[in-house]
Amino acid sequence: MTSPVIPTIRPARPEDVPAVVAMVHELAEYERAAEQCHLTTEQLTSALFTTAPALFGHVAVDEHDAPVGFALWFLNFSTWAGVHGIHLEDLYVRPAARGTGAGRLLLAALADICVRRGYQRLEWWMIDWNPAAGFYASIGAEQMNEWVPYRLSGDALRELAEHATTAGTRMGD
């Protein structure tokens, strides 16, 4: 029996985008929310490869340089610490590549960016029933129970935005 090939981690390239988009859709299906995922190749290409991107990506590739996992992330900022950190938006490894170390290596690459740049945090959210909780605990990640996430979207987002316009506080982009 041959041991699995350890993937290589590298920054995402334009030619990786279709595979990453497909994996985002696989992740949405896994999380039982496929109907909510509308990401296109054009959208992700535009987000990752613009002049001043706000989204960054790394891929885990197999021995043929084919993506088998990805991490999409962006910078956040801690006003208390006074430094940036990384927010991991999505991490996914295709089922056939699980057990190869791809997930750990993707997280290690982001941890390395944090350490080299002086960032103090690597953070992410996880759906509460995801079995990856044990893996995250094994690498020293701590669940943040005291912080409650909030989201403003859809009609509520538009209604609140109207207050900026009517109050004369609308800011330029």
C-alpha positions in Angstrom: 0.0 0.0 0.0 1.4 3.4 -1.0 1.2 6.3 1.4 -0.8 9.4 0.3 1.2 12.1 -1.5 1.7 15.1 0.7 0.3 18.1 -1.1 2.1 21.3 -1.9 0.7 24.6 -0.7 1.0 27.7 -2.9 -0.8 31.0 -3.6 -3.8 30.5 -5.9 -3.2 31.3 -9.6 -5.8 32.4 -12.1 -5.8 28.9 -13.6 -6.8 27.5 -10.2 -10.0 29.5 -10.0 -12.4 27.1 -11.7 -11.3 24.3 -9.4 -11.6 26.5 -6.3 -15.1 27.7 -7.4 -16.1 24.0 -7.8 -14.8 23.2 -4.3 -16.7 26.2 -2.8 -19.8 24.7 -4.3 -18.9 21.3 -2.9 -18.4 22.9 0.5 -21.8 24.6 0.3 -23.4 21.2 -0.6 -21.6 19.6 2.4 -22.9 22.4 4.7 -26.4 21.7 3.4 -26.7 25.1 1.8 -26.0 24.5 -1.9 -28.9 26.8 -2.9 -27.2 29.7 -1.2 -23.9 29.4 -3.1 -23.8 31.6 -6.2 -20.1 32.1 -6.6 -18.9 32.2 -10.2 -15.4 31.9 -11.8 -15.7 35.5 -12.9 -16.5 36.8 -9.4 -13.6 34.9 -7.7 -11.1 35.9 -10.5 -12.1 39.5 -10.0 -11.8 39.3 -6.2 -8.4 37.5 -6.1 -6.6 39.1 -9.0 -7.6 42.8 -9.0 -5.0 45.5 -8.6 -5.6 45.8 -4.8 -7.2 42.5 -3.7 -9.1 42.3 -0.5 -9.4 38.5 -0.8 -6.5 36.1 -0.9 -6.3 32.4 -1.6 -4.0 29.4 -1.2 -4.4 26.0 -2.7 -3.2 22.6 -1.8 -2.1 20.8 -5.0 -1.4 17.2 -5.8 1.7 15.8 -7.6 0.1 17.0 -10.9 -0.4 20.6 -9.6 -4.1 20.1 -9.5 -5.9 21.8 -6.6 -7.3 19.4 -4.0 -8.0 21.9 -1.3 -8.1 25.7 -0.7 -8.1 28.4 1.8 -9.7 31.8 1.0 -8.9 34.5 3.5 -8.7 38.3 4.1 -7.2 40.6 6.6 -9.0 41.8 9.7 -7.7 44.3 12.3 -7.7 44.2 16.1 -8.2 47.6 17.5 -7.1 46.3 20.9 -3.9 44.8 19.7 -3.3 47.4 17.0 -2.4 44.9 14.3 -3.9 43.0 11.5 -4.8 39.3 11.6 -6.2 36.8 9.1 -9.8 35.8 8.9 -10.1 32.4 7.1 -13.4 32.6 5.2 -13.3 29.0 3.8 -11.1 26.0 4.1 -11.9 22.9 2.2 -10.1 19.7 1.2 -11.7 17.3 -1.3 -12.7 14.0 0.3 -10.1 12.0 -1.8 -7.3 14.3 -0.4 -8.4 14.1 3.3 -5.8 12.4 5.4 -2.9 13.8 3.4 -2.2 16.7 5.7 -3.7 19.2 3.2 -5.9 21.0 5.8 -3.1 21.2 8.3 -0.7 22.5 5.7 -3.1 25.2 4.5 -3.6 26.4 8.0 0.2 26.2 8.6 0.7 28.4 5.5 -1.7 31.0 6.9 -0.1 30.8 10.4 3.3 31.4 8.8 2.0 34.5 7.1 0.7 35.7 10.4 4.0 35.1 12.2 6.2 36.7 9.4 4.0 39.8 9.1 3.5 40.3 12.9 -0.2 39.4 12.9 -1.4 38.1 16.2 -4.5 36.1 15.1 -5.7 33.5 12.7 -9.5 33.2 13.1 -12.4 31.4 11.4 -15.9 30.3 11.9 -17.1 26.7 11.7 -20.6 25.3 11.4 -21.4 23.8 14.8 -21.9 20.2 13.6 -18.7 20.0 11.5 -16.5 17.0 12.6 -13.4 19.1 12.0 -13.8 20.5 15.5 -11.6 17.7 16.8 -8.9 18.5 14.3 -9.0 22.2 15.1 -8.6 21.4 18.8 -5.7 19.1 18.1 -3.7 22.0 16.6 -4.5 24.3 19.5 -7.4 26.3 18.2 -9.8 27.5 20.8 -13.6 27.8 20.4 -14.7 31.3 21.1 -18.0 30.8 23.0 -18.3 34.2 24.5 -18.5 36.0 21.1 -21.8 35.9 19.3 -21.8 36.4 15.5 -24.2 38.9 13.9 -25.1 39.4 10.3 -27.0 42.1 8.5 -28.1 41.2 5.0 -31.0 41.4 2.5 -33.8 43.7 3.3 -32.5 44.6 6.7 -29.2 45.7 5.2 -30.9 47.8 2.5 -33.3 49.4 5.1 -30.4 50.4 7.3 -28.5 51.8 4.3 -31.5 54.0 3.5 -30.9 55.8 6.9 -27.5 56.9 5.7 -29.0 58.4 2.6 -31.9 60.1 4.4 -29.7 61.4 7.2 -27.2 62.9 4.7 -24.4 60.7 5.9 -23.8 58.7 2.7 -20.1 58.2 2.3 -18.2 57.9 -1.0 -16.7 54.6 -1.9 
